[in-house]
Amino acid sequence: MARFYIENFGCRATQADGAALERQFVERGLQRAATSQEAEIVVLNTCTVTEGADKDARASIRRLQRINPDCRILVTGCYAQRAPEELAALPGVTWVVGNSHKHRAAEIATLSSVVPSAPSSSTSGFVPLQQLSGEPNIVVGDIFAHTELLAAPVFEAANERTRPNLKVQDGCDNRCSFCVIPYVRGKSRSLPMERVIQEVRTLVEAGYREVVISGINLGRWGRDLDGSSQLSSVSSRLNPATGSRRLEALVLAILQETSLEKLRISSVEPMDWSDELIELMASSPRIAKHAHVPLQSGSDAVLRRMHRKYRPWHYREKILKIRRAMPTAAIGADVMVGFPGETGAEFEETRRVIEELPFTYLHVFTYSPRPGTPAAAESRQVPVAIARERNRILRELASKKKAAFMQCLVGTAVEAITLQSVGGGFTEALTDNYLKMKILGRHEANQWMKLRVESVPGEMLAGSPTAMQTVNP
């Protein structure tokens, strides 16, 4: 039996695609290898959000050539969609399969020929382009005609498979000037509600007690599903004034139609944090108190150059609403430094916004030019040394804010799901509000527990079970 191995790069959406790819290969009779060195077919599921991501993929191809020279390499994902010829030219690469054809990756890798004798149209209007530049190993098509959405839960192996991640949306209709993602993932499209419910139920039946829903632009879930009777049915149960806001309909359906103990909502853009979504999260003990709200910049001028759809005062209003509704919720953000033309004064505006708002963590990124994006053509690129210093300043500020947040929880009771046993007779857990915690004693993984926070040793909370240990959210 042939063996395959999948190596994923990048975001949660890419990880979710990798899980769906694994399903494809298993269904075609292949066996998963423990390492890439043992596999006959190695799939590199790439990211292209930064130049560094591209370099990582190329380095992995070179490494595979050294450790497993006889394997066949299939490169797919966002880098494959953006620059297929570049990847096909690398020694050892057998196939380059774009996101447009990722749903056929296992078929491509296991059949001697998948090139049709003539192009054929489909009911979706998607006509595949099987060859580019005369290279038979390139399978890439028009991503904007693509309607497939790969969906399979992603499990965190390091955490003993306690918190599966389910991608329910893909693609993006925004056109941020720095971002290549719409051009490699296509239009926004949603996993139908019935499929989401089915996947969540399957995970619950398998014993999982927390599920994370995610997407490239999660807040846009359902906007392409108008006309669905099930969607309309659930939406009708929402406040009539806000019933058209689809993400709330999905969250409500998961709560009403499954017995999932805890739902965690991944990153949602500021304009999609409606009052109803905030109220739903705040009022339900079955939704983790965790809001990730991308900021990118606190400068109005920079946000306009980025083509972002909100202003700093809109963003501030959303964050303060979330904090008022959930006083101990985790509130995180993505922030970019070094965007073309970012002046010292504009950076200071961002720093001040971050200092003033109640963030509990940040993901700080340094701008990386992406080919074909408007920002990459901007002449006023920020010197690397300056961008790195700005990154350092914000990371230091974020560290201080996180430490202060953790300290304020000392002496309080929190809920956490156990992840894995660690050395010294402790168990690692993740709190409802997204903090790592070290619990005294060894406890079985995948258990919700009521815990008392006793101290903050470094980057983790430390505590012990209360009298009532298990929790039923």
JOQUI-V909186 format. One line per field, one symbol per residue. ss: DSSP state (h for helix, s for strand, l for the rest). psi: psi as a letter, one per 20 degrees, with the letter a starting at -180 (. if undefined). burial: # if it has 9 or more other C-alpha atoms within 8 Angstrom, else .. A space follows every 50 residues. Layout:
ss = ???
psi = ???
burial = ???
This chain:
ss = llsssssslllhhhhhhhhhhhhhhhhlllsslllhhhllssssssllll hhhhhhhhhhhhhhhhhllllsssssshhhhhlhhhhhllllsssssshh hhhhhhhhhhlllllllllllllllllllllsllsllsslllhhhlllll lllsllhhhlllssssssssllllllllllhhhhhlllssllhhhhhhhh hhhhhllllssssssllhhhllllllllhhhhhhhllllllllllhhhhh hhhhhhhllllssssllllhhhllhhhhhhhhhlllsllssslllslllh hhhhhhlllllhhhhhhhhhhhhhhllllssssssssllllllhhhhhhh hhhhhhllllsssssslllllllhhhhllllllhhhhhhhhhhhhhhhhh hhhhhhhhllllsssssssssslllssssssllllssssslllllllsss ssssslllllsssssssssslll
psi = pqqqpppqqbrhhghghhhhgggggghjjqppqhrhhiqhppponrqkhr hhgghgghhhggghhghmiiqppopaagghhgmghghhippipgqoorhh jhijghggiiqhpjoqhqqprrhijooqoiqpkjoijpnpaohiipiqop pqqppohhkklimqpopiqrrpirmpiipighiiiaqpqqpqghgggggg gggghijqipppprrgmhijpiijkpiphgghgghiirphhjhiohhhgg ggggghjrkphppppappqgijnrhhggggghhpijppnooonpggqjpg gghghikqjrrhhgggggghgghhhnhjqporqpppqjqpiorhhhhhgg gggghhqlqirqopqppopppiqhhhiphmppqghgghhhggghhgghgg hgghgghiipirprqqppfqqrrjkrpqrprhklpqpppprpqqqkppqp qpphrnncjqqpaqqagogqpn.
burial = ..########.###############...####..#.############# #.##..##..##.##..#..############.##.##...######### ###.#####................#######....#######.##..#. ######..##############....###############.#..##.## #.##...################.#.....##.###.#....#..##### .####..#.###########..#...######..################ .###.###.###..##.######.##..############.#...##.## ####..######.####.##..#.##....##...###.##..##.###. ###.###..#..#########...#########.######.#..###### ######...#######..#.#..
